Amino acid sequence: MIHWTRQIKEVLRAQEAVESRESAGPLEEIEFWRNRCTDLSEISKQLCKQGVRHIESILVLSKSSYVSPFQRLSKQIQVGVFCRHLDGIATGKGPPWASQRSGVASFFEGPRSAQDGPGGGLSAPPLLFWAPVARLMGLGRRLQDGSEQAQSNLRFLSILKEPFRELSTFRPKDIPEKLPYLISLVRIVWVNSPYYNSRERITALFRKMSNKIIQMCCKDISLDRLFEGYIVSSRQTLHSCIACMSSWKECYLYAAHMHNKHSGKGWVLDQTSIFAQVDAFVQRCKDLLEVCDGQQHFARWEDGKQTPPPSFFGQRGPQMARSLLEIEETFQKNLNGLRNVKGGILDVKNTCWHEDFNHFRAGIKDLEVMTQNLISSAFETVKDVERGVEIQDIFHHLSTREAIKRTFDKKTVDIYMLFNRELSLVNKELSKKHPFLPPHMCHYSGLAHWMRGLRRRIDKPLKRQVSSPPGYSRGCLLHNWNSGPPEKPSTCGASPSPLCRALQRIPRP
């Protein structure tokens, strides 16, 4: 009996329980109302079984304290059926047995006519009898309304079943085209349903719709691939999820605008509640994009493969290579700590993520400082433009990080100054009236050979710039070489001499 009482209370409190499930989706909402209709009907049938009645009668005779709560709950469920019979009698639409002269129907009918003598019909019951019956009927009607509400809600919410089942098969990039249709269906429920039209219920339904979209995006994100170095594909998936969430919010705002414009019933829903988890999920995706950037910058991962380690020249080359490997090992430790976050990385309610990700960010800042020191040490060995460009190529992928970009830009200016110094030396050579020529060469052929050597002296670093990866350094230096800023000294002075013009006419090798 105690177990039965507890079960009945759980069924009657099921509505509060389902509303507290913030992660549920629209399909779970439909299933809840279907189960509620089934549960109330089945419990009512079971309470009428002979075995239940027999146990109840035994506990009544033994004056058990557990039987009273059970009887109250039983009446709450069964009285709805009883009151429907009473209403049918009053309106003349009762069940078949209501027309017979026996049972409850004959009791409530009273005397049929003055010819009815003793036993021909019962007199109307006293007023004191009707008071508890009226209270019972009121309670029954309320429970009857609850049953009708469950059936009505199920009927209206059923129009969402197939569209959301179809949505379950979509990928994030395909979801936005389906959203306007789903929003229109929810609006149909809101406008036409007699019970499911409150602000709280529609807000909760849109919130469940947000949960469903988040679930589909989580299903498409592979954390294992992300942490195993598949950077390119993981970035595409994360950007697709962010775009899907943005489209969902835009479609909702557009529907709200059109509703307010053409409907007399205002769109008075709690937008903050609907999109709270959506905004949190978008931020979680952006955090994972930072993880992808870190793997590319500090661990040389591309799409499941690591790029070959760079080679440093000079006597200090092995030392710089060891420093770079140390940076990679430190990053891998921080990444492993983030991967082992408790409670699920994609769970927006997981509070452990924020603490662990802040720790990861702090580790990234330390790695940025270490990388800046390594770049500065590498450039200390640079004596010409070619070596400087090689160092730039090694650290070029880090130039997108704001902290490292400042150091990278500063070293780019240093390379430009080396190139500018080389131009100044060539200009100085060209300004000589009597250049040094080898004794075995004729005057004019030796002069042409000398000018060609100067041109090759400039072409060598310039070609190295052209062959370098696209980036700030190449664009900056080519712009200064081709157009020439005002502060750059001219290679041939203010007025070009015949030697300068001849130098320009010589074709590049």
Solvent accessible surface area in square Angstrom, and as a share of the most:
residue,aa,sasa,rsa
1,M,39,0.17
2,I,83,0.42
3,H,102,0.46
4,W,80,0.28
5,T,14,0.08
6,R,121,0.44
7,Q,85,0.38
8,I,8,0.04
9,K,80,0.34
10,E,93,0.42
11,V,28,0.16
12,L,45,0.22
13,R,136,0.49
14,A,27,0.21
15,Q,25,0.11
16,E,112,0.50
17,A,58,0.45
18,V,8,0.05
19,E,88,0.39
20,S,80,0.51
21,R,127,0.46
22,E,61,0.27
23,S,73,0.47
24,A,3,0.02
25,G,0,0.00
26,P,1,0.00
27,L,42,0.21
28,E,66,0.30
29,E,8,0.03
30,I,3,0.02
31,E,81,0.36
32,F,24,0.10
33,W,5,0.02
34,R,84,0.31
35,N,67,0.34
36,R,40,0.15
37,C,28,0.17
38,T,70,0.41
39,D,57,0.30
40,L,34,0.17
41,S,53,0.34
42,E,74,0.33
43,I,27,0.13
44,S,20,0.13
45,K,127,0.54
46,Q,91,0.40
47,L,11,0.05
48,C,81,0.48
49,K,121,0.51
50,Q,157,0.70
51,G,46,0.44
52,V,19,0.11
53,R,103,0.38
54,H,110,0.49
55,I,70,0.36
56,E,21,0.09
57,S,51,0.33
58,I,85,0.43
59,L,40,0.20
60,V,70,0.40
61,L,151,0.75
62,S,73,0.47
63,K,181,0.76
64,S,27,0.17
65,S,91,0.58
66,Y,119,0.45
67,V,11,0.06
68,S,52,0.33
69,P,37,0.23
70,F,2,0.01
71,Q,54,0.24
72,R,144,0.53
73,L,15,0.08
74,S,7,0.04
75,K,118,0.50
76,Q,56,0.25
77,I,19,0.10
78,Q,33,0.15
79,V,6,0.04
80,G,5,0.05
81,V,59,0.34
82,F,73,0.30
83,C,0,0.00
84,R,102,0.37
85,H,62,0.28
86,L,14,0.07
87,D,46,0.24
88,G,9,0.09
89,I,37,0.19
90,A,90,0.70
91,T,92,0.54
92,G,67,0.65
93,K,168,0.71
94,G,27,0.26
95,P,31,0.19
96,P,121,0.76
97,W,99,0.35
98,A,14,0.11
99,S,94,0.61
100,Q,102,0.46
101,R,89,0.32
102,S,65,0.42
103,G,57,0.55
104,V,62,0.36
105,A,0,0.00
106,S,15,0.09
107,F,67,0.28
108,F,43,0.18
109,E,85,0.38
110,G,4,0.04
111,P,79,0.50
112,R,144,0.53
113,S,54,0.35
114,A,104,0.80
115,Q,155,0.69
116,D,34,0.18
117,G,40,0.38
118,P,148,0.93
119,G,79,0.76
120,G,26,0.25
121,G,24,0.23
122,L,99,0.49
123,S,84,0.54
124,A,74,0.57
125,P,17,0.10
126,P,94,0.59
127,L,151,0.75
128,L,157,0.78
129,F,75,0.31
130,W,90,0.32
131,A,47,0.37
132,P,63,0.40
133,V,17,0.10
134,A,58,0.45
135,R,169,0.62
136,L,58,0.29
137,M,26,0.12
138,G,23,0.23
139,L,52,0.26
140,G,0,0.00
141,R,96,0.35
142,R,158,0.58
143,L,53,0.26
144,Q,31,0.14
145,D,72,0.37
146,G,31,0.29
147,S,32,0.21
148,E,75,0.33
149,Q,41,0.18
150,A,0,0.00
151,Q,100,0.44
152,S,5,0.03
153,N,0,0.00
154,L,31,0.15
155,R,148,0.54
156,F,41,0.17
157,L,0,0.00
158,S,43,0.28
159,I,70,0.35
160,L,0,0.00
161,K,48,0.20
162,E,111,0.50
163,P,13,0.08
164,F,1,0.00
165,R,123,0.45
166,E,82,0.37
167,L,0,0.00
168,S,29,0.19
169,T,107,0.62
170,F,44,0.18
171,R,123,0.45
172,P,2,0.01
173,K,135,0.57
174,D,48,0.25
175,I,0,0.00
176,P,34,0.21
177,E,139,0.62
178,K,33,0.14
179,L,0,0.00
180,P,74,0.46
181,Y,109,0.41
182,L,0,0.00
183,I,5,0.03
184,S,50,0.32
185,L,15,0.08
186,V,1,0.00
187,R,86,0.31
188,I,78,0.40
189,V,0,0.00
190,W,4,0.01
191,V,76,0.44
192,N,85,0.44
193,S,2,0.01
194,P,80,0.50
195,Y,78,0.30
196,Y,3,0.01
197,N,59,0.30
198,S,42,0.27
199,R,113,0.41
200,E,120,0.54
201,R,45,0.16
202,I,0,0.00
203,T,8,0.05
204,A,18,0.14
205,L,2,0.01
206,F,0,0.00
207,R,44,0.16
208,K,11,0.05
209,M,1,0.00
210,S,1,0.00
211,N,6,0.03
212,K,22,0.09
213,I,0,0.00
214,I,14,0.07
215,Q,72,0.32
216,M,11,0.05
217,C,0,0.00
218,C,35,0.21
219,K,155,0.66
220,D,35,0.18
221,I,15,0.07
222,S,49,0.31
223,L,45,0.22
224,D,88,0.45
225,R,101,0.37
226,L,1,0.01
227,F,11,0.05
228,E,86,0.38
229,G,0,0.00
230,Y,67,0.26
231,I,2,0.01
232,V,66,0.38
233,S,31,0.20
234,S,11,0.07
235,R,56,0.20
236,Q,121,0.54
237,T,23,0.14
238,L,1,0.00
239,H,106,0.47
240,S,28,0.18
241,C,0,0.00
242,I,27,0.14
243,A,57,0.44
244,C,1,0.01
245,M,2,0.01
246,S,51,0.33
247,S,27,0.18
248,W,0,0.00
249,K,58,0.25
250,E,115,0.51
251,C,29,0.17
252,Y,3,0.01
253,L,79,0.39
254,Y,141,0.54
255,A,20,0.16
256,A,13,0.10
257,H,110,0.49
258,M,61,0.27
259,H,4,0.02
260,N,83,0.43
261,K,135,0.57
262,H,130,0.58
263,S,30,0.19
264,G,92,0.88
265,K,88,0.37
266,G,33,0.32
267,W,26,0.09
268,V,89,0.51
269,L,17,0.09
270,D,51,0.27
271,Q,73,0.32
272,T,109,0.63
273,S,32,0.21
274,I,1,0.00
275,F,4,0.02
276,A,54,0.42
277,Q,32,0.14
278,V,2,0.01
279,D,69,0.36
280,A,38,0.30
281,F,0,0.00
282,V,27,0.15
283,Q,88,0.39
284,R,5,0.02
285,C,0,0.00
286,K,94,0.40
287,D,8,0.04
288,L,0,0.00
289,L,25,0.13
290,E,68,0.30
291,V,0,0.00
292,C,0,0.00
293,D,46,0.24
294,G,1,0.01
295,Q,0,0.00
296,Q,41,0.18
297,H,17,0.08
298,F,6,0.03
299,A,3,0.02
300,R,34,0.12
301,W,56,0.20
302,E,67,0.30
303,D,60,0.31
304,G,22,0.21
305,K,159,0.67
306,Q,84,0.37
307,T,52,0.30
308,P,115,0.72
309,P,85,0.53
310,P,37,0.23
311,S,100,0.64
312,F,23,0.10
313,F,44,0.18
314,G,55,0.53
315,Q,179,0.80
316,R,85,0.31
317,G,2,0.02
318,P,81,0.51
319,Q,97,0.43
320,M,6,0.02
321,A,34,0.26
322,R,153,0.56
323,S,38,0.25
324,L,26,0.13
325,L,86,0.43
326,E,96,0.43
327,I,3,0.02
328,E,19,0.09
329,E,111,0.50
330,T,49,0.28
331,F,0,0.00
332,Q,69,0.31
333,K,148,0.63
334,N,28,0.14
335,L,4,0.02
336,N,70,0.36
337,G,46,0.44
338,L,2,0.01
339,R,92,0.34
340,N,113,0.58
341,V,16,0.09
342,K,161,0.68
343,G,62,0.60
344,G,36,0.35
345,I,11,0.05
346,L,24,0.12
347,D,66,0.34
348,V,22,0.13
349,K,108,0.46
350,N,12,0.06
351,T,106,0.62
352,C,59,0.35
353,W,0,0.00
354,H,100,0.45
355,E,132,0.59
356,D,48,0.25
357,F,6,0.03
358,N,86,0.44
359,H,132,0.59
360,F,5,0.02
361,R,91,0.33
362,A,52,0.40
363,G,13,0.13
364,I,13,0.07
365,K,134,0.57
366,D,89,0.46
367,L,0,0.00
368,E,20,0.09
369,V,84,0.48
370,M,65,0.29
371,T,1,0.01
372,Q,43,0.19
373,N,89,0.46
374,L,9,0.05
375,I,0,0.00
376,S,40,0.26
377,S,32,0.20
378,A,0,0.00
379,F,21,0.09
380,E,108,0.48
381,T,36,0.21
382,V,18,0.10
383,K,153,0.65
384,D,63,0.32
385,V,7,0.04
386,E,36,0.16
387,R,101,0.37
388,G,0,0.00
389,V,0,0.00
390,E,55,0.25
391,I,1,0.00
392,Q,3,0.01
393,D,43,0.22
394,I,29,0.15
395,F,2,0.01
396,H,47,0.21
397,H,66,0.30
398,L,4,0.02
399,S,20,0.13
400,T,107,0.62
401,R,41,0.15
402,E,120,0.54
403,A,23,0.18
404,I,0,0.00
405,K,78,0.33
406,R,154,0.56
407,T,20,0.12
408,F,1,0.00
409,D,34,0.17
410,K,133,0.56
411,K,30,0.13
412,T,0,0.00
413,V,77,0.44
414,D,62,0.32
415,I,1,0.00
416,Y,24,0.09
417,M,103,0.46
418,L,36,0.18
419,F,4,0.02
420,N,21,0.11
421,R,138,0.50
422,E,43,0.19
423,L,4,0.02
424,S,44,0.29
425,L,75,0.37
426,V,3,0.02
427,N,32,0.17
428,K,136,0.58
429,E,46,0.21
430,L,10,0.05
431,S,81,0.52
432,K,92,0.39
433,K,182,0.77
434,H,166,0.74
435,P,21,0.13
436,F,173,0.72
437,L,36,0.18
438,P,40,0.25
439,P,131,0.83
440,H,150,0.67
441,M,60,0.27
442,C,99,0.59
443,H,109,0.49
444,Y,174,0.66
445,S,66,0.42
446,G,0,0.00
447,L,26,0.13
448,A,44,0.34
449,H,105,0.47
450,W,37,0.13
451,M,13,0.06
452,R,110,0.40
453,G,38,0.37
454,L,12,0.06
455,R,24,0.09
456,R,122,0.45
457,R,88,0.32
458,I,7,0.04
459,D,4,0.02
460,K,136,0.58
461,P,6,0.04
462,L,8,0.04
463,K,102,0.43
464,R,61,0.22
465,Q,2,0.01
466,V,82,0.47
467,S,84,0.54
468,S,5,0.03
469,P,58,0.36
470,P,95,0.60
471,G,32,0.30
472,Y,106,0.40
473,S,6,0.04
474,R,71,0.26
475,G,42,0.41
476,C,33,0.19
477,L,3,0.02
478,L,42,0.21
479,H,110,0.49
480,N,16,0.08
481,W,49,0.17
482,N,113,0.58
483,S,75,0.49
484,G,29,0.28
485,P,23,0.15
486,P,138,0.87
487,E,134,0.60
488,K,30,0.13
489,P,60,0.38
490,S,58,0.38
491,T,34,0.20
492,C,22,0.13
493,G,36,0.35
494,A,116,0.90
495,S,90,0.58
496,P,76,0.47
497,S,41,0.27
498,P,94,0.59
499,L,41,0.20
500,C,6,0.04
501,R,118,0.43
502,A,24,0.19
503,L,10,0.05
504,Q,113,0.50
505,R,172,0.63
506,I,25,0.13
507,P,111,0.70
508,R,115,0.42
509,P,99,0.62
